[in-house]
Amino acid sequence: MTPVDRAVFVAAYSRLVADVWADPVKEQALDRDPRAFLASYGLQLPDDVLVRVVRDVADTDPDLEVQVESWERAGATGTFVLFVPSLLPVAQSELAEDELDSVVAGLDPSCACCCPCCCT
């Protein structure tokens, strides 16, 4: 696989995963017909290659290289394993006032560039 082919695959795969996470209709389309769903992202496979979707793999981190290798070897192995990692909910917690101040615009609240601070 050339670097350009790899970049094209990674971009398409990334869009596919993001869309599945964001849109239940796309998630259902993936479940109904994975081959057609892949094709809608420009990822064409030979007709004799089986597409197997693996979701929510427990105790593993998503590994982009494993996905690239599966795509690269699909013709030889006869199977393309499409890994769709689970979207873990972001933990909710409350920020303290000083933490919230430091998040706003990424500025340190003690050092804002304003005339009283900069001119003295």
Backbone as CSV, one residue per row, in Angstrom:
resi,resn,N_x,N_y,N_z,CA_x,CA_y,CA_z,C_x,C_y,C_z
1,MET,0.853,-1.168,0.000,0.000,0.000,0.000,0.900,1.232,0.000
2,THR,0.635,2.120,-0.920,1.425,3.341,-0.992,1.016,4.283,0.141
3,PRO,1.859,5.248,0.476,1.478,6.221,1.505,0.187,6.977,1.149
4,VAL,-0.005,7.249,-0.139,-1.230,7.951,-0.552,-2.450,7.059,-0.358
5,ASP,-2.331,5.786,-0.765,-3.440,4.849,-0.574,-3.766,4.687,0.906
6,ARG,-2.736,4.636,1.727,-2.939,4.510,3.170,-3.671,5.735,3.711
7,ALA,-3.241,6.920,3.290,-3.877,8.162,3.754,-5.342,8.226,3.328
8,VAL,-5.619,7.799,2.110,-7.003,7.793,1.618,-7.844,6.824,2.448
9,PHE,-7.309,5.633,2.715,-8.037,4.660,3.522,-8.284,5.193,4.928
10,VAL,-7.251,5.728,5.565,-7.382,6.223,6.947,-8.415,7.349,7.014
11,ALA,-8.400,8.248,6.045,-9.370,9.351,6.040,-10.793,8.808,5.890
12,ALA,-10.990,7.873,4.959,-12.322,7.311,4.748,-12.788,6.524,5.974
13,TYR,-11.900,5.715,6.530,-12.234,4.924,7.717,-12.585,5.845,8.892
14,SER,-11.826,6.906,9.065,-12.082,7.840,10.163,-13.445,8.508,10.018
15,ARG,-13.780,8.929,8.791,-15.099,9.526,8.541,-16.205,8.513,8.816
16,LEU,-15.995,7.286,8.368,-16.979,6.225,8.564,-17.255,6.021,10.057
17,VAL,-16.211,5.875,10.847,-16.377,5.644,12.290,-17.062,6.842,12.947
18,ALA,-16.641,8.051,12.605,-17.257,9.246,13.190,-18.747,9.317,12.837
19,ASP,-19.082,8.981,11.603,-20.485,9.018,11.190,-21.311,7.953,11.907
20,VAL,-20.748,6.768,12.092,-21.459,5.710,12.811,-21.692,6.133,14.253
21,TRP,-20.717,6.790,14.849,-20.877,7.277,16.220,-21.950,8.355,16.309
22,ALA,-22.022,9.209,15.296,-22.874,10.392,15.369,-24.306,10.162,14.891
23,ASP,-24.525,9.152,14.063,-25.819,9.039,13.405,-26.361,7.612,13.484
24,PRO,-27.427,7.398,14.247,-28.002,6.056,14.361,-28.460,5.473,13.021
25,VAL,-28.866,6.322,12.086,-29.277,5.842,10.765,-28.083,5.234,10.032
26,LYS,-26.927,5.868,10.151,-25.722,5.325,9.515,-25.278,4.044,10.207
27,GLU,-25.450,3.996,11.507,-25.113,2.779,12.246,-25.978,1.610,11.767
28,GLN,-27.256,1.871,11.542,-28.150,0.827,11.031,-27.776,0.421,9.609
29,ALA,-27.369,1.406,8.801,-26.953,1.099,7.425,-25.721,0.194,7.433
30,LEU,-24.804,0.440,8.338,-23.624,-0.417,8.472,-24.039,-1.838,8.831
31,ASP,-24.966,-1.957,9.763,-25.421,-3.283,10.186,-26.152,-4.013,9.062
32,ARG,-26.952,-3.289,8.276,-27.735,-3.907,7.200,-26.869,-4.422,6.060
33,ASP,-25.937,-3.588,5.605,-25.135,-3.956,4.433,-23.742,-3.330,4.542
34,PRO,-22.838,-3.986,5.269,-21.514,-3.409,5.493,-20.745,-3.130,4.197
35,ARG,-20.886,-3.991,3.201,-20.166,-3.803,1.939,-20.618,-2.512,1.250
36,ALA,-21.926,-2.308,1.157,-22.449,-1.086,0.536,-22.075,0.147,1.356
37,PHE,-22.094,-0.015,2.677,-21.733,1.106,3.539,-20.276,1.501,3.310
38,LEU,-19.381,0.528,3.247,-17.973,0.798,2.950,-17.840,1.494,1.593
39,ALA,-18.567,1.007,0.605,-18.494,1.581,-0.740,-18.941,3.038,-0.745
40,SER,-19.900,3.386,0.104,-20.371,4.769,0.158,-19.278,5.724,0.669
41,TYR,-18.239,5.176,1.265,-17.090,5.966,1.720,-15.891,5.790,0.785
42,GLY,-16.138,5.182,-0.374,-15.070,4.990,-1.348,-14.197,3.790,-1.075
43,LEU,-14.620,2.924,-0.186,-13.843,1.738,0.176,-14.448,0.519,-0.506
44,GLN,-13.976,0.247,-1.705,-14.485,-0.849,-2.523,-13.702,-2.127,-2.246
45,LEU,-14.413,-3.219,-2.106,-13.796,-4.529,-1.913,-14.236,-5.463,-3.033
46,PRO,-13.370,-6.422,-3.394,-13.796,-7.437,-4.374,-15.007,-8.207,-3.847
47,ASP,-15.851,-8.671,-4.765,-17.081,-9.375,-4.385,-16.823,-10.637,-3.564
48,ASP,-15.664,-11.258,-3.753,-15.394,-12.506,-3.041,-14.833,-12.290,-1.637
49,VAL,-14.665,-11.031,-1.218,-14.158,-10.734,0.127,-15.335,-10.570,1.083
50,LEU,-15.329,-11.346,2.148,-16.344,-11.260,3.189,-16.044,-10.062,4.086
51,VAL,-17.070,-9.317,4.474,-16.904,-8.192,5.396,-17.464,-8.612,6.739
52,ARG,-16.615,-8.519,7.755,-17.035,-8.855,9.117,-16.857,-7.605,9.967
53,VAL,-17.927,-7.185,10.630,-17.893,-5.987,11.469,-17.695,-6.416,12.915
54,VAL,-16.683,-5.840,13.562,-16.400,-6.111,14.971,-16.590,-4.808,15.715
55,ARG,-17.459,-4.846,16.725,-17.778,-3.630,17.479,-17.515,-3.824,18.956
56,ASP,-17.264,-2.708,19.595,-17.162,-2.681,21.057,-16.263,-3.777,21.614
57,VAL,-15.063,-3.869,21.095,-14.131,-4.895,21.543,-13.697,-4.567,22.969
58,ALA,-13.982,-5.478,23.886,-13.660,-5.253,25.294,-12.161,-5.396,25.535
59,ASP,-11.664,-4.609,26.440,-10.284,-4.697,26.910,-9.237,-4.453,25.821
60,THR,-9.591,-3.749,24.766,-8.598,-3.405,23.752,-8.779,-1.957,23.343
61,ASP,-7.692,-1.339,22.990,-7.739,0.005,22.454,-7.810,-0.087,20.943
62,PRO,-8.510,0.835,20.314,-8.528,0.816,18.850,-7.107,0.953,18.312
63,ASP,-6.767,0.166,17.337,-5.437,0.189,16.756,-5.577,0.411,15.254
64,LEU,-5.238,1.595,14.810,-5.390,1.948,13.408,-4.546,1.051,12.521
65,GLU,-3.367,0.658,12.974,-2.506,-0.203,12.155,-3.155,-1.559,11.893
66,VAL,-3.854,-2.109,12.892,-4.555,-3.378,12.705,-5.621,-3.210,11.629
67,GLN,-6.323,-2.084,11.642,-7.359,-1.835,10.646,-6.757,-1.683,9.255
68,VAL,-5.655,-0.965,9.151,-4.983,-0.788,7.862,-4.512,-2.145,7.329
69,GLU,-3.930,-2.954,8.189,-3.454,-4.284,7.769,-4.602,-5.172,7.315
70,SER,-5.738,-5.095,7.995,-6.892,-5.889,7.596,-7.360,-5.473,6.202
71,TRP,-7.359,-4.182,5.925,-7.744,-3.681,4.604,-6.743,-4.150,3.542
72,GLU,-5.490,-4.031,3.897,-4.421,-4.377,2.960,-4.441,-5.869,2.599
73,ARG,-4.758,-6.731,3.544,-4.720,-8.181,3.342,-6.056,-8.794,2.939
74,ALA,-7.090,-7.990,2.838,-8.437,-8.521,2.582,-8.493,-9.379,1.320
75,GLY,-7.833,-8.957,0.269,-7.847,-9.729,-0.971,-7.200,-11.092,-0.813
76,ALA,-6.128,-11.153,-0.046,-5.403,-12.416,0.143,-6.104,-13.344,1.135
77,THR,-6.696,-12.763,2.185,-7.324,-13.596,3.219,-8.778,-13.921,2.911
78,GLY,-9.400,-13.107,2.059,-10.805,-13.311,1.737,-11.761,-12.712,2.741
79,THR,-11.211,-12.025,3.749,-12.051,-11.400,4.778,-11.494,-10.022,5.127
80,PHE,-12.386,-9.060,5.225,-12.013,-7.748,5.740,-12.727,-7.583,7.065
81,VAL,-11.969,-7.392,8.130,-12.539,-7.173,9.454,-12.574,-5.671,9.685
82,LEU,-13.784,-5.133,9.789,-13.981,-3.708,10.039,-14.193,-3.511,11.528
83,PHE,-13.236,-2.869,12.164,-13.331,-2.582,13.590,-14.005,-1.230,13.771
84,VAL,-15.088,-1.219,14.539,-15.763,0.028,14.883,-15.711,0.136,16.403
85,PRO,-14.746,0.902,16.907,-14.599,0.999,18.368,-15.823,1.643,18.997
86,SER,-16.050,1.306,20.248,-17.183,1.898,20.957,-16.869,3.345,21.284
87,LEU,-17.913,4.111,21.361,-17.784,5.506,21.760,-18.083,5.565,23.244
88,LEU,-17.041,5.723,24.022,-17.220,5.759,25.465,-17.741,7.126,25.874
89,PRO,-18.742,7.159,26.734,-19.260,8.451,27.162,-18.203,9.219,27.946
90,VAL,-18.184,10.504,27.729,-17.252,11.365,28.441,-17.750,11.509,29.867
91,ALA,-16.841,11.330,30.796,-17.220,11.465,32.200,-17.661,12.895,32.482
92,GLN,-18.693,13.014,33.238,-19.180,14.336,33.584,-18.700,14.683,34.979
93,SER,-18.189,15.877,35.099,-17.790,16.356,36.409,-17.890,17.866,36.403
94,GLU,-18.006,18.403,37.555,-18.114,19.847,37.670,-16.725,20.439,37.829
95,LEU,-16.517,21.570,37.180,-15.245,22.271,37.306,-15.340,23.316,38.409
96,ALA,-14.244,23.456,39.135,-14.163,24.523,40.118,-14.048,25.844,39.366
97,GLU,-14.357,26.932,40.029,-14.340,28.257,39.388,-12.981,28.564,38.759
98,ASP,-11.880,28.270,39.463,-10.557,28.549,38.902,-10.255,27.659,37.698
99,GLU,-10.752,26.407,37.705,-10.560,25.520,36.560,-11.344,26.032,35.359
100,LEU,-12.552,26.508,35.604,-13.374,27.044,34.528,-12.741,28.297,33.927
101,ASP,-12.190,29.150,34.775,-11.521,30.355,34.284,-10.353,30.006,33.369
102,SER,-9.616,28.962,33.686,-8.455,28.619,32.873,-8.842,27.961,31.549
103,VAL,-10.068,27.454,31.461,-10.517,26.825,30.228,-10.964,27.858,29.209
104,VAL,-11.548,28.930,29.656,-12.091,29.938,28.760,-10.985,30.513,27.895
105,ALA,-11.113,30.281,26.602,-10.183,30.778,25.588,-8.758,30.295,25.806
106,GLY,-8.544,29.375,26.706,-7.217,28.829,26.909,-6.247,29.803,27.547
107,LEU,-6.777,30.828,28.166,-5.913,31.853,28.757,-5.781,31.653,30.254
108,ASP,-4.639,32.032,30.754,-4.425,32.051,32.194,-5.120,33.308,32.708
109,PRO,-6.097,33.176,33.612,-6.871,34.337,34.038,-6.030,35.394,34.742
110,SER,-4.864,35.038,35.219,-4.040,36.025,35.905,-3.216,36.840,34.919
111,CYS,-3.257,36.480,33.659,-2.423,37.183,32.696,-3.190,37.474,31.420
112,ALA,-4.153,38.340,31.518,-4.888,38.764,30.338,-4.213,40.009,29.805
113,CYS,-4.149,40.096,28.521,-3.497,41.258,27.910,-4.482,42.408,27.868
114,CYS,-4.426,43.215,28.878,-5.294,44.386,28.920,-4.448,45.567,29.383
115,CYS,-4.932,46.702,29.161,-4.155,47.906,29.428,-3.634,47.994,30.860
116,PRO,-4.441,47.737,31.879,-3.885,47.847,33.230,-2.726,46.878,33.484
117,CYS,-2.761,45.710,32.886,-1.697,44.733,33.122,-0.467,45.037,32.251
118,CYS,-0.687,45.335,30.990,0.403,45.478,30.043,1.093,46.831,30.132
119,CYS,0.378,47.812,30.598,0.928,49.177,30.561,1.692,49.528,31.829
120,THR,1.651,48.677,32.800,2.334,49.059,34.044,3.695,48.451,34.146
